[in-house]
């Protein structure tokens, strides 16, 4: 009688999980290619770190081996500094301090 009905409902329950969603951190994603993933913006953490196109050895850390700018979600750079960083990298490319692409 009623038992049958509750049984039917049970099978329905399957489709509705009890909110077992894991809010995985974006930074905790696997598949990092051996690069260090930072959680804090390097430029915020180190106030003395220059963010200028002339300091290509600093910029180099934010450019992949293929010459591409590493996304901020990988490096942890904040939006403000990422903007300045891309600009600096583009300038550095322009004056041939950094490559546009891998040779
Ligand atoms: Zn920052």
Boltz pocket constraint, residues with backbone or C-beta under 6 A from the ligand:
constraints:
  - pocket:
      binder: B
      contacts: [[A, 41], [A, 42], [A, 43], [A, 44], [A, 45], [A, 77], [A, 78], [A, 79], [A, 80], [A, 81]]
      max_distance: 6.0
